[in-house]
Protein backbone atom coordinates (compact mmCIF):
# COMPACT_ATOMS: atom_id res chain seq x y z
CA UNK A 1 0.00 0.00 0.00
CA UNK A 2 1.18 3.48 -0.80
CA UNK A 3 0.29 6.55 1.27
CA UNK A 4 0.96 10.24 0.67
CA UNK A 5 2.04 11.71 4.01
CA UNK A 6 4.10 14.74 4.92
CA UNK A 7 4.68 15.53 1.22
CA UNK A 8 6.22 12.08 0.63
CA UNK A 9 5.11 8.74 -0.74
CA UNK A 10 5.21 6.17 2.05
CA UNK A 11 5.35 2.49 1.13
CA UNK A 12 4.62 -0.37 3.47
CA UNK A 13 5.80 -3.96 3.07
CA UNK A 14 2.88 -4.85 0.76
CA UNK A 15 4.23 -3.05 -2.31
CA UNK A 16 5.44 -5.00 -5.31
CA UNK A 17 8.25 -4.51 -7.80
CA UNK A 18 5.63 -3.30 -10.28
CA UNK A 19 4.53 -0.64 -7.77
CA UNK A 20 8.13 0.54 -7.49
CA UNK A 21 8.47 0.64 -11.30
CA UNK A 22 5.27 2.66 -11.63
CA UNK A 23 6.45 5.13 -9.00
CA UNK A 24 9.76 5.48 -10.84
CA UNK A 25 7.95 6.07 -14.13
CA UNK A 26 5.78 8.72 -12.52
CA UNK A 27 8.79 10.44 -10.95
CA UNK A 28 10.53 10.56 -14.34
CA UNK A 29 7.40 12.06 -15.91
CA UNK A 30 7.28 14.78 -13.22
CA UNK A 31 11.01 15.56 -13.70
CA UNK A 32 10.51 15.80 -17.46
CA UNK A 33 7.56 18.16 -17.06
CA UNK A 34 9.54 20.36 -14.68
CA UNK A 35 12.49 20.48 -17.10
CA UNK A 36 10.17 21.59 -19.91
CA UNK A 37 8.53 24.19 -17.66
CA UNK A 38 11.87 25.73 -16.68
CA UNK A 39 13.09 25.87 -20.27
CA UNK A 40 9.82 27.45 -21.39
CA UNK A 41 10.22 30.13 -18.71
CA UNK A 42 13.75 30.96 -19.81
CA UNK A 43 13.32 31.13 -23.57
CA UNK A 44 10.91 34.07 -23.92
CA UNK A 45 12.42 36.15 -21.10
CA UNK A 46 15.58 37.37 -22.74
CA UNK A 47 17.86 34.61 -21.56
CA UNK A 48 20.52 34.18 -24.24
CA UNK A 49 19.90 31.19 -26.47
CA UNK A 50 23.33 29.80 -25.56
CA UNK A 51 22.27 29.48 -21.91
CA UNK A 52 18.96 27.88 -22.81
CA UNK A 53 20.83 25.33 -24.94
CA UNK A 54 23.40 24.75 -22.19
CA UNK A 55 20.73 24.23 -19.52
CA UNK A 56 18.78 21.93 -21.83
CA UNK A 57 21.96 19.90 -22.36
CA UNK A 58 22.58 19.68 -18.62
CA UNK A 59 18.99 18.63 -17.93
CA UNK A 60 19.24 15.92 -20.56
CA UNK A 61 22.53 14.61 -19.15
CA UNK A 62 20.94 14.32 -15.71
CA UNK A 63 18.18 12.21 -17.21
CA UNK A 64 20.62 9.54 -18.50
mmCIF file as gemmi writes it, N, C-alpha and C atoms, coordinates in Angstrom:
data_model
loop_
_atom_site.group_PDB
_atom_site.id
_atom_site.type_symbol
_atom_site.label_atom_id
_atom_site.label_alt_id
_atom_site.label_comp_id
_atom_site.label_asym_id
_atom_site.label_entity_id
_atom_site.label_seq_id
_atom_site.pdbx_PDB_ins_code
_atom_site.Cartn_x
_atom_site.Cartn_y
_atom_site.Cartn_z
_atom_site.occupancy
_atom_site.B_iso_or_equiv
_atom_site.pdbx_formal_charge
_atom_site.auth_seq_id
_atom_site.auth_asym_id
_atom_site.pdbx_PDB_model_num
ATOM 1 N N . UNK Axp A 1 ? 0.847 -1.177 0 1 0 ? 1 A 1
ATOM 2 C CA . UNK Axp A 1 ? 0 0 0 1 0 ? 1 A 1
ATOM 3 C C . UNK Axp A 1 ? 0.891 1.238 0 1 0 ? 1 A 1
ATOM 4 N N . UNK Axp A 2 ? 0.452 2.234 -0.697 1 0 ? 2 A 1
ATOM 5 C CA . UNK Axp A 2 ? 1.18 3.485 -0.799 1 0 ? 2 A 1
ATOM 6 C C . UNK Axp A 2 ? 0.338 4.584 -0.162 1 0 ? 2 A 1
ATOM 7 N N . UNK Axp A 3 ? 0.976 5.418 0.659 1 0 ? 3 A 1
ATOM 8 C CA . UNK Axp A 3 ? 0.288 6.553 1.269 1 0 ? 3 A 1
ATOM 9 C C . UNK Axp A 3 ? 1.052 7.825 0.931 1 0 ? 3 A 1
ATOM 10 N N . UNK Axp A 4 ? 0.339 8.931 0.854 1 0 ? 4 A 1
ATOM 11 C CA . UNK Axp A 4 ? 0.957 10.237 0.669 1 0 ? 4 A 1
ATOM 12 C C . UNK Axp A 4 ? 0.854 10.956 1.995 1 0 ? 4 A 1
ATOM 13 N N . UNK Axp A 5 ? 2.004 11.087 2.696 1 0 ? 5 A 1
ATOM 14 C CA . UNK Axp A 5 ? 2.037 11.707 4.011 1 0 ? 5 A 1
ATOM 15 C C . UNK Axp A 5 ? 3.22 12.656 4.089 1 0 ? 5 A 1
ATOM 16 N N . UNK Axp A 6 ? 3.015 13.797 4.692 1 0 ? 6 A 1
ATOM 17 C CA . UNK Axp A 6 ? 4.105 14.744 4.92 1 0 ? 6 A 1
ATOM 18 C C . UNK Axp A 6 ? 4.871 15.06 3.628 1 0 ? 6 A 1
ATOM 19 N N . UNK Axp A 7 ? 4.124 15.215 2.54 1 0 ? 7 A 1
ATOM 20 C CA . UNK Axp A 7 ? 4.683 15.528 1.22 1 0 ? 7 A 1
ATOM 21 C C . UNK Axp A 7 ? 5.633 14.458 0.692 1 0 ? 7 A 1
ATOM 22 N N . UNK Axp A 8 ? 5.411 13.199 1.109 1 0 ? 8 A 1
ATOM 23 C CA . UNK Axp A 8 ? 6.224 12.081 0.633 1 0 ? 8 A 1
ATOM 24 C C . UNK Axp A 8 ? 5.313 10.902 0.343 1 0 ? 8 A 1
ATOM 25 N N . UNK Axp A 9 ? 5.779 10.016 -0.548 1 0 ? 9 A 1
ATOM 26 C CA . UNK Axp A 9 ? 5.107 8.738 -0.74 1 0 ? 9 A 1
ATOM 27 C C . UNK Axp A 9 ? 5.667 7.77 0.283 1 0 ? 9 A 1
ATOM 28 N N . UNK Axp A 10 ? 4.799 7.117 1.022 1 0 ? 10 A 1
ATOM 29 C CA . UNK Axp A 10 ? 5.211 6.174 2.052 1 0 ? 10 A 1
ATOM 30 C C . UNK Axp A 10 ? 4.73 4.789 1.635 1 0 ? 10 A 1
ATOM 31 N N . UNK Axp A 11 ? 5.665 3.849 1.549 1 0 ? 11 A 1
ATOM 32 C CA . UNK Axp A 11 ? 5.351 2.491 1.134 1 0 ? 11 A 1
ATOM 33 C C . UNK Axp A 11 ? 5.413 1.566 2.341 1 0 ? 11 A 1
ATOM 34 N N . UNK Axp A 12 ? 4.485 0.641 2.425 1 0 ? 12 A 1
ATOM 35 C CA . UNK Axp A 12 ? 4.618 -0.374 3.474 1 0 ? 12 A 1
ATOM 36 C C . UNK Axp A 12 ? 5.148 -1.656 2.841 1 0 ? 12 A 1
ATOM 37 N N . UNK Axp A 13 ? 5.205 -2.728 3.582 1 0 ? 13 A 1
ATOM 38 C CA . UNK Axp A 13 ? 5.801 -3.96 3.073 1 0 ? 13 A 1
ATOM 39 C C . UNK Axp A 13 ? 4.925 -4.709 2.073 1 0 ? 13 A 1
ATOM 40 N N . UNK Axp A 14 ? 3.765 -4.168 1.708 1 0 ? 14 A 1
ATOM 41 C CA . UNK Axp A 14 ? 2.88 -4.845 0.763 1 0 ? 14 A 1
ATOM 42 C C . UNK Axp A 14 ? 3.072 -4.374 -0.675 1 0 ? 14 A 1
ATOM 43 N N . UNK Axp A 15 ? 4.061 -3.519 -0.943 1 0 ? 15 A 1
ATOM 44 C CA . UNK Axp A 15 ? 4.235 -3.052 -2.313 1 0 ? 15 A 1
ATOM 45 C C . UNK Axp A 15 ? 5.032 -4.058 -3.126 1 0 ? 15 A 1
ATOM 46 N N . UNK Axp A 16 ? 4.785 -4.047 -4.425 1 0 ? 16 A 1
ATOM 47 C CA . UNK Axp A 16 ? 5.439 -4.999 -5.314 1 0 ? 16 A 1
ATOM 48 C C . UNK Axp A 16 ? 6.503 -4.3 -6.152 1 0 ? 16 A 1
ATOM 49 N N . UNK Axp A 17 ? 7.268 -5.082 -6.886 1 0 ? 17 A 1
ATOM 50 C CA . UNK Axp A 17 ? 8.253 -4.509 -7.801 1 0 ? 17 A 1
ATOM 51 C C . UNK Axp A 17 ? 7.559 -3.664 -8.861 1 0 ? 17 A 1
ATOM 52 N N . UNK Axp A 18 ? 6.397 -4.078 -9.299 1 0 ? 18 A 1
ATOM 53 C CA . UNK Axp A 18 ? 5.633 -3.297 -10.284 1 0 ? 18 A 1
ATOM 54 C C . UNK Axp A 18 ? 5.222 -1.951 -9.707 1 0 ? 18 A 1
ATOM 55 N N . UNK Axp A 19 ? 4.842 -1.913 -8.417 1 0 ? 19 A 1
ATOM 56 C CA . UNK Axp A 19 ? 4.526 -0.636 -7.765 1 0 ? 19 A 1
ATOM 57 C C . UNK Axp A 19 ? 5.737 0.291 -7.809 1 0 ? 19 A 1
ATOM 58 N N . UNK Axp A 20 ? 6.904 -0.256 -7.5 1 0 ? 20 A 1
ATOM 59 C CA . UNK Axp A 20 ? 8.131 0.535 -7.49 1 0 ? 20 A 1
ATOM 60 C C . UNK Axp A 20 ? 8.427 1.054 -8.895 1 0 ? 20 A 1
ATOM 61 N N . UNK Axp A 21 ? 8.242 0.217 -9.912 1 0 ? 21 A 1
ATOM 62 C CA . UNK Axp A 21 ? 8.474 0.643 -11.296 1 0 ? 21 A 1
ATOM 63 C C . UNK Axp A 21 ? 7.512 1.757 -11.673 1 0 ? 21 A 1
ATOM 64 N N . UNK Axp A 22 ? 6.255 1.635 -11.301 1 0 ? 22 A 1
ATOM 65 C CA . UNK Axp A 22 ? 5.271 2.659 -11.627 1 0 ? 22 A 1
ATOM 66 C C . UNK Axp A 22 ? 5.601 3.985 -10.943 1 0 ? 22 A 1
ATOM 67 N N . UNK Axp A 23 ? 6.049 3.913 -9.718 1 0 ? 23 A 1
ATOM 68 C CA . UNK Axp A 23 ? 6.446 5.13 -9.003 1 0 ? 23 A 1
ATOM 69 C C . UNK Axp A 23 ? 7.641 5.775 -9.702 1 0 ? 23 A 1
ATOM 70 N N . UNK Axp A 24 ? 8.601 4.963 -10.107 1 0 ? 24 A 1
ATOM 71 C CA . UNK Axp A 24 ? 9.759 5.482 -10.84 1 0 ? 24 A 1
ATOM 72 C C . UNK Axp A 24 ? 9.361 6.128 -12.159 1 0 ? 24 A 1
ATOM 73 N N . UNK Axp A 25 ? 8.444 5.498 -12.874 1 0 ? 25 A 1
ATOM 74 C CA . UNK Axp A 25 ? 7.955 6.068 -14.135 1 0 ? 25 A 1
ATOM 75 C C . UNK Axp A 25 ? 7.258 7.402 -13.896 1 0 ? 25 A 1
ATOM 76 N N . UNK Axp A 26 ? 6.472 7.475 -12.845 1 0 ? 26 A 1
ATOM 77 C CA . UNK Axp A 26 ? 5.778 8.72 -12.517 1 0 ? 26 A 1
ATOM 78 C C . UNK Axp A 26 ? 6.784 9.809 -12.145 1 0 ? 26 A 1
ATOM 79 N N . UNK Axp A 27 ? 7.782 9.467 -11.349 1 0 ? 27 A 1
ATOM 80 C CA . UNK Axp A 27 ? 8.789 10.444 -10.947 1 0 ? 27 A 1
ATOM 81 C C . UNK Axp A 27 ? 9.531 10.98 -12.168 1 0 ? 27 A 1
ATOM 82 N N . UNK Axp A 28 ? 9.855 10.122 -13.121 1 0 ? 28 A 1
ATOM 83 C CA . UNK Axp A 28 ? 10.531 10.563 -14.34 1 0 ? 28 A 1
ATOM 84 C C . UNK Axp A 28 ? 9.633 11.503 -15.145 1 0 ? 28 A 1
ATOM 85 N N . UNK Axp A 29 ? 8.356 11.193 -15.215 1 0 ? 29 A 1
ATOM 86 C CA . UNK Axp A 29 ? 7.4 12.062 -15.91 1 0 ? 29 A 1
ATOM 87 C C . UNK Axp A 29 ? 7.37 13.449 -15.261 1 0 ? 29 A 1
ATOM 88 N N . UNK Axp A 30 ? 7.322 13.495 -13.94 1 0 ? 30 A 1
ATOM 89 C CA . UNK Axp A 30 ? 7.283 14.779 -13.224 1 0 ? 30 A 1
ATOM 90 C C . UNK Axp A 30 ? 8.574 15.555 -13.475 1 0 ? 30 A 1
ATOM 91 N N . UNK Axp A 31 ? 9.735 14.882 -13.426 1 0 ? 31 A 1
ATOM 92 C CA . UNK Axp A 31 ? 11.012 15.555 -13.704 1 0 ? 31 A 1
ATOM 93 C C . UNK Axp A 31 ? 11.03 16.123 -15.116 1 0 ? 31 A 1
ATOM 94 N N . UNK Axp A 32 ? 10.549 15.356 -16.065 1 0 ? 32 A 1
ATOM 95 C CA . UNK Axp A 32 ? 10.512 15.804 -17.458 1 0 ? 32 A 1
ATOM 96 C C . UNK Axp A 32 ? 9.624 17.029 -17.622 1 0 ? 32 A 1
ATOM 97 N N . UNK Axp A 33 ? 8.472 17.015 -16.986 1 0 ? 33 A 1
ATOM 98 C CA . UNK Axp A 33 ? 7.563 18.161 -17.064 1 0 ? 33 A 1
ATOM 99 C C . UNK Axp A 33 ? 8.198 19.405 -16.442 1 0 ? 33 A 1
ATOM 100 N N . UNK Axp A 34 ? 8.9 19.233 -15.342 1 0 ? 34 A 1
ATOM 101 C CA . UNK Axp A 34 ? 9.544 20.361 -14.681 1 0 ? 34 A 1
ATOM 102 C C . UNK Axp A 34 ? 10.674 20.919 -15.542 1 0 ? 34 A 1
ATOM 103 N N . UNK Axp A 35 ? 11.442 20.035 -16.174 1 0 ? 35 A 1
ATOM 104 C CA . UNK Axp A 35 ? 12.489 20.478 -17.104 1 0 ? 35 A 1
ATOM 105 C C . UNK Axp A 35 ? 11.892 21.35 -18.198 1 0 ? 35 A 1
ATOM 106 N N . UNK Axp A 36 ? 10.826 20.853 -18.82 1 0 ? 36 A 1
ATOM 107 C CA . UNK Axp A 36 ? 10.174 21.591 -19.905 1 0 ? 36 A 1
ATOM 108 C C . UNK Axp A 36 ? 9.624 22.923 -19.416 1 0 ? 36 A 1
ATOM 109 N N . UNK Axp A 37 ? 9.078 22.948 -18.212 1 0 ? 37 A 1
ATOM 110 C CA . UNK Axp A 37 ? 8.531 24.187 -17.661 1 0 ? 37 A 1
ATOM 111 C C . UNK Axp A 37 ? 9.63 25.23 -17.461 1 0 ? 37 A 1
ATOM 112 N N . UNK Axp A 38 ? 10.767 24.807 -16.92 1 0 ? 38 A 1
ATOM 113 C CA . UNK Axp A 38 ? 11.869 25.734 -16.676 1 0 ? 38 A 1
ATOM 114 C C . UNK Axp A 38 ? 12.403 26.285 -17.994 1 0 ? 38 A 1
ATOM 115 N N . UNK Axp A 39 ? 12.596 25.424 -18.973 1 0 ? 39 A 1
ATOM 116 C CA . UNK Axp A 39 ? 13.094 25.871 -20.273 1 0 ? 39 A 1
ATOM 117 C C . UNK Axp A 39 ? 12.112 26.839 -20.916 1 0 ? 39 A 1
ATOM 118 N N . UNK Axp A 40 ? 10.827 26.552 -20.82 1 0 ? 40 A 1
ATOM 119 C CA . UNK Axp A 40 ? 9.818 27.448 -21.389 1 0 ? 40 A 1
ATOM 120 C C . UNK Axp A 40 ? 9.828 28.81 -20.698 1 0 ? 40 A 1
ATOM 121 N N . UNK Axp A 41 ? 10.132 28.851 -19.415 1 0 ? 41 A 1
ATOM 122 C CA . UNK Axp A 41 ? 10.216 30.128 -18.713 1 0 ? 41 A 1
ATOM 123 C C . UNK Axp A 41 ? 11.434 30.939 -19.154 1 0 ? 41 A 1
ATOM 124 N N . UNK Axp A 42 ? 12.522 30.27 -19.443 1 0 ? 42 A 1
ATOM 125 C CA . UNK Axp A 42 ? 13.753 30.96 -19.809 1 0 ? 42 A 1
ATOM 126 C C . UNK Axp A 42 ? 13.711 31.524 -21.228 1 0 ? 42 A 1
ATOM 127 N N . UNK Axp A 43 ? 13.226 30.755 -22.163 1 0 ? 43 A 1
ATOM 128 C CA . UNK Axp A 43 ? 13.317 31.128 -23.569 1 0 ? 43 A 1
ATOM 129 C C . UNK Axp A 43 ? 12.71 32.495 -23.892 1 0 ? 43 A 1
ATOM 130 N N . UNK Axp A 44 ? 11.48 32.797 -23.488 1 0 ? 44 A 1
ATOM 131 C CA . UNK Axp A 44 ? 10.908 34.073 -23.916 1 0 ? 44 A 1
ATOM 132 C C . UNK Axp A 44 ? 11.31 35.264 -23.046 1 0 ? 44 A 1
ATOM 133 N N . UNK Axp A 45 ? 12.114 35.072 -22.041 1 0 ? 45 A 1
ATOM 134 C CA . UNK Axp A 45 ? 12.418 36.153 -21.105 1 0 ? 45 A 1
ATOM 135 C C . UNK Axp A 45 ? 13.808 36.734 -21.27 1 0 ? 45 A 1
ATOM 136 N N . UNK Axp A 46 ? 14.315 36.711 -22.469 1 0 ? 46 A 1
ATOM 137 C CA . UNK Axp A 46 ? 15.577 37.371 -22.742 1 0 ? 46 A 1
ATOM 138 C C . UNK Axp A 46 ? 16.811 36.628 -22.289 1 0 ? 46 A 1
ATOM 139 N N . UNK Axp A 47 ? 16.672 35.393 -21.908 1 0 ? 47 A 1
ATOM 140 C CA . UNK Axp A 47 ? 17.857 34.613 -21.557 1 0 ? 47 A 1
ATOM 141 C C . UNK Axp A 47 ? 18.542 34.241 -22.865 1 0 ? 47 A 1
ATOM 142 N N . UNK Axp A 48 ? 19.83 34.495 -22.985 1 0 ? 48 A 1
ATOM 143 C CA . UNK Axp A 48 ? 20.521 34.179 -24.238 1 0 ? 48 A 1
ATOM 144 C C . UNK Axp A 48 ? 20.316 32.722 -24.654 1 0 ? 48 A 1
ATOM 145 N N . UNK Axp A 49 ? 20.165 32.527 -25.943 1 0 ? 49 A 1
ATOM 146 C CA . UNK Axp A 49 ? 19.899 31.187 -26.466 1 0 ? 49 A 1
ATOM 147 C C . UNK Axp A 49 ? 20.992 30.2 -26.063 1 0 ? 49 A 1
ATOM 148 N N . UNK Axp A 50 ? 22.238 30.669 -25.982 1 0 ? 50 A 1
ATOM 149 C CA . UNK Axp A 50 ? 23.328 29.799 -25.561 1 0 ? 50 A 1
ATOM 150 C C . UNK Axp A 50 ? 23.038 29.182 -24.196 1 0 ? 50 A 1
ATOM 151 N N . UNK Axp A 51 ? 22.543 29.987 -23.254 1 0 ? 51 A 1
ATOM 152 C CA . UNK Axp A 51 ? 22.269 29.481 -21.907 1 0 ? 51 A 1
ATOM 153 C C . UNK Axp A 51 ? 21.1 28.517 -21.903 1 0 ? 51 A 1
ATOM 154 N N . UNK Axp A 52 ? 20.094 28.803 -22.713 1 0 ? 52 A 1
ATOM 155 C CA . UNK Axp A 52 ? 18.959 27.879 -22.814 1 0 ? 52 A 1
ATOM 156 C C . UNK Axp A 52 ? 19.448 26.534 -23.344 1 0 ? 52 A 1
ATOM 157 N N . UNK Axp A 53 ? 20.29 26.576 -24.385 1 0 ? 53 A 1
ATOM 158 C CA . UNK Axp A 53 ? 20.831 25.331 -24.942 1 0 ? 53 A 1
ATOM 159 C C . UNK Axp A 53 ? 21.704 24.606 -23.913 1 0 ? 53 A 1
ATOM 160 N N . UNK Axp A 54 ? 22.512 25.357 -23.192 1 0 ? 54 A 1
ATOM 161 C CA . UNK Axp A 54 ? 23.399 24.75 -22.187 1 0 ? 54 A 1
ATOM 162 C C . UNK Axp A 54 ? 22.59 24.09 -21.061 1 0 ? 54 A 1
ATOM 163 N N . UNK Axp A 55 ? 21.578 24.791 -20.576 1 0 ? 55 A 1
ATOM 164 C CA . UNK Axp A 55 ? 20.734 24.225 -19.52 1 0 ? 55 A 1
ATOM 165 C C . UNK Axp A 55 ? 19.98 23 -20.019 1 0 ? 55 A 1
ATOM 166 N N . UNK Axp A 56 ? 19.482 23.081 -21.245 1 0 ? 56 A 1
ATOM 167 C CA . UNK Axp A 56 ? 18.784 21.929 -21.826 1 0 ? 56 A 1
ATOM 168 C C . UNK Axp A 56 ? 19.724 20.732 -21.882 1 0 ? 56 A 1
ATOM 169 N N . UNK Axp A 57 ? 20.963 20.97 -22.301 1 0 ? 57 A 1
ATOM 170 C CA . UNK Axp A 57 ? 21.961 19.896 -22.361 1 0 ? 57 A 1
ATOM 171 C C . UNK Axp A 57 ? 22.204 19.305 -20.971 1 0 ? 57 A 1
ATOM 172 N N . UNK Axp A 58 ? 22.352 20.174 -19.972 1 0 ? 58 A 1
ATOM 173 C CA . UNK Axp A 58 ? 22.579 19.681 -18.616 1 0 ? 58 A 1
ATOM 174 C C . UNK Axp A 58 ? 21.396 18.889 -18.098 1 0 ? 58 A 1
ATOM 175 N N . UNK Axp A 59 ? 20.195 19.358 -18.359 1 0 ? 59 A 1
ATOM 176 C CA . UNK Axp A 59 ? 18.992 18.63 -17.93 1 0 ? 59 A 1
ATOM 177 C C . UNK Axp A 59 ? 18.953 17.257 -18.585 1 0 ? 59 A 1
ATOM 178 N N . UNK Axp A 60 ? 19.291 17.194 -19.841 1 0 ? 60 A 1
ATOM 179 C CA . UNK Axp A 60 ? 19.24 15.921 -20.562 1 0 ? 60 A 1
ATOM 180 C C . UNK Axp A 60 ? 20.315 14.962 -20.076 1 0 ? 60 A 1
ATOM 181 N N . UNK Axp A 61 ? 21.485 15.477 -19.702 1 0 ? 61 A 1
ATOM 182 C CA . UNK Axp A 61 ? 22.534 14.607 -19.152 1 0 ? 61 A 1
ATOM 183 C C . UNK Axp A 61 ? 22.103 14.008 -17.822 1 0 ? 61 A 1
ATOM 184 N N . UNK Axp A 62 ? 21.405 14.803 -17.01 1 0 ? 62 A 1
ATOM 185 C CA . UNK Axp A 62 ? 20.937 14.324 -15.712 1 0 ? 62 A 1
ATOM 186 C C . UNK Axp A 62 ? 19.967 13.177 -15.889 1 0 ? 62 A 1
ATOM 187 N N . UNK Axp A 63 ? 19.222 13.2 -16.973 1 0 ? 63 A 1
ATOM 188 C CA . UNK Axp A 63 ? 18.18 12.208 -17.208 1 0 ? 63 A 1
ATOM 189 C C . UNK Axp A 63 ? 18.771 10.85 -17.609 1 0 ? 63 A 1
ATOM 190 N N . UNK Axp A 64 ? 20.041 10.795 -18.01 1 0 ? 64 A 1
ATOM 191 C CA . UNK Axp A 64 ? 20.62 9.537 -18.5 1 0 ? 64 A 1
ATOM 192 C C . UNK Axp A 64 ? 21.274 8.76 -17.395 1 0 ? 64 A 1
